[in-house]
Amino acid sequence: MRLPELGIGVVYFAGLEPLLEPGDLVNVIEIEPQTFWLQPDSAVSAYRIDEQALARVCHLPGAKLLHGIGFAVGGTLPPEPAQFPPLLKMQAALGAPWVSEHLAFNRARHAGSEFTTSFMLPLRQSEAGIEAAVHSIRATAHQLPVPFAFETGVNYLQPRSDEIPDGEFTARIAEEADCGILLDLHNIWCNQKNGRQSVEEFLRALPLERVWEVHLAGGFERHGYWLDSHSGSIPAPLVELAAHVVPQLPNLRALIFELFPSYLPQAGLETVSRELEVLRRLWDGRKSSRTTSERAQRPKVAPVTLPGPAPKQWEDALGAVVVGRPAGNELADTLLTDPGVTIVRDLLADFRASMTVEVCKLSFRLIVLSCGEAAFDALLADYWARRTPQRFASAEAIGFTEHVAAQALDVPYLDNVLAFERATLDTLLDGQSRVVPFAHDPMAVLRPLSEGRLPADPKPGMYEIEITPPGATAL
């Protein structure tokens, strides 16, 4: 298989566009396709691509890659079929030479129904787990017109005596599924720092000739764990590690820096530019010092049957405890004693809160300014106890606005602000104009909130505000 050599790049979001103009800084842009999708009706499995956003990215210079963040491969539940049509359309539009996704699971079962965890969770590392992952990857690759690679994931759980070591587990899946590897060096460095297998042992087991792409990122420490937070500069020890590893990857085709959009205001474009210069030096220093024939001499490891839960039991128990649902079995009770589960639950709570606040900014500010942050946090906690995570921020926000509206809070203007943000979201999703009634001058309510202030005695009356696609407003 001959893949094009792409060079260095970044995972795309709109705030990075000033760095993406023609020049030598960025060779390739990695797109997370689900960030371009809309779900007009969360009750049905159908997604619509934001065509304007896609067209904008298509016209950016440089090669394009697709890296999924929603159809994790590896679990016993197959990737959602409805995700493939928009994925295939984006692949064709962008000309991505390969597609990647996380080796993880993000769907499980509870009380007879499926739910999404909205968080990539580690697989059951057993022979049966390998078999399930290989089946999932092959089924995914069969849908694609280009090669497929999986990403090596972060795992906050402590190692278990009944599991196959991380590197061997990953290697077996790649070889038996006959696919590529997206080696996220920050992830496996996190795993080492958090008490799992060392990076050296992990890489010693890996078929390095299958690595097509490498991810690098920054993180930070919380409660004694190093988090894969994509929060800023690449730590110096990780840069040193990459300088050692990159020359050993004979088929490396792309080297990518990751930063979450929420950290850009803090990090700044200057930081991203500096990290890209670091990647450029790593890229220029690579060489094929380890050949495919040398790696082929790696001894085969005989299958080992270990006691422990089946993959389905593992996924359902871990998925339930992470989202705060009672699983009622010994495995779930054991998982709850793992401090890594607490870390995942905290991260999931942060993620759900950020999705909700991003869509419901004005309602969030009104509640916090009127009642305090503790009251808003209590609303979130109550909502999460009633509803499992949603895959898209739009569905999460819709559920939360419905929950808040049902509480009948004694907060002035809240009903109108909730209705405005819900209508704005619905218009974005389905492209239909809407009119929202207001009991006070809408601009005197919305403008102060947009500036972080409470409205100051807006004029009462019978007002209407029209919301038109793509969210523009007119009185």
Stockholm file with secondary structure:
# STOCKHOLM 1.0

chainA/1-475         MRLPELGIGVVYFAGLEPLLEPGDLVNVIEIEPQTFWLQPDSAVSAYRIDEQALARVCHLPGAKLLHGIGFAVGGTLPPEPAQFPPLLKMQAALGAPWVSEHLAFNRARHAGSEFTTSFMLPLRQSEAGIEAAVHSIRATAHQLPVPFAFETGVNYLQPRSDEIPDGEFTARIAEEADCGILLDLHNIWCNQKNGRQSVEEFLRALPLERVWEVHLAGGFERHGYWLDSHSGSIPAPLVELAAHVVPQLPNLRALIFELFPSYLPQAGLETVSRELEVLRRLWDGRKSSRTTSERAQRPKVAPVTLPGPAPKQWEDALGAVVVGRPAGNELADTLLTDPGVTIVRDLLADFRASMTVEVCKLSFRLIVLSCGEAAFDALLADYWARRTPQRFASAEAIGFTEHVAAQALDVPYLDNVLAFERATLDTLLDGQSRVVPFAHDPMAVLRPLSEGRLPADPKPGMYEIEITPPGATAL
#=GR chainA/1-475 SS CCCCCCEEEEECCGGGGGGCSSSSSCSEEEECGGGGEECSCTTSCCCEECHHHHHHHHTSSSEEEEECSSSCEESSSCCCGGGHHHHHHHHHHHTCSCEEEEEEEEEEEETTEEEEEEEEECCCCSHHHHHHHHHHHHHHHHHCSSCEEEECCCCCSCCCTTSCCHHHHHHHHHHHHTCEEEEEHHHHHHHHHTTSCCHHHHHHHSCGGGEEEEEEECCEEETTEEECCCCSSCCHHHHHHHHHHGGGCTTCCEEEEECCGGGHHHHHHHHHHHHHHHHHHHHHTCCCCSCHHHHTTSCCCCCCCCCSCCHHHHHHHHHHHHTTCCCCSHHHHHHHTCHHHHHHHHHHHHHHHHHHHHHCHHHHHHHHHHHCHHHHHHHHHHHHHHSCCCSSHHHHHHHHHHHHHHHTCCCTTHHHHHHHHHHHHHHHHHCCCEEEEEEECHHHHHHHHHTTCCCCSCCEEEEEEEEETTTEEEC
#=GC SS_cons         CCCCCCEEEEECCGGGGGGCSSSSSCSEEEECGGGGEECSCTTSCCCEECHHHHHHHHTSSSEEEEECSSSCEESSSCCCGGGHHHHHHHHHHHTCSCEEEEEEEEEEEETTEEEEEEEEECCCCSHHHHHHHHHHHHHHHHHCSSCEEEECCCCCSCCCTTSCCHHHHHHHHHHHHTCEEEEEHHHHHHHHHTTSCCHHHHHHHSCGGGEEEEEEECCEEETTEEECCCCSSCCHHHHHHHHHHGGGCTTCCEEEEECCGGGHHHHHHHHHHHHHHHHHHHHHTCCCCSCHHHHTTSCCCCCCCCCSCCHHHHHHHHHHHHTTCCCCSHHHHHHHTCHHHHHHHHHHHHHHHHHHHHHCHHHHHHHHHHHCHHHHHHHHHHHHHHSCCCSSHHHHHHHHHHHHHHHTCCCTTHHHHHHHHHHHHHHHHHCCCEEEEEEECHHHHHHHHHTTCCCCSCCEEEEEEEEETTTEEEC
//
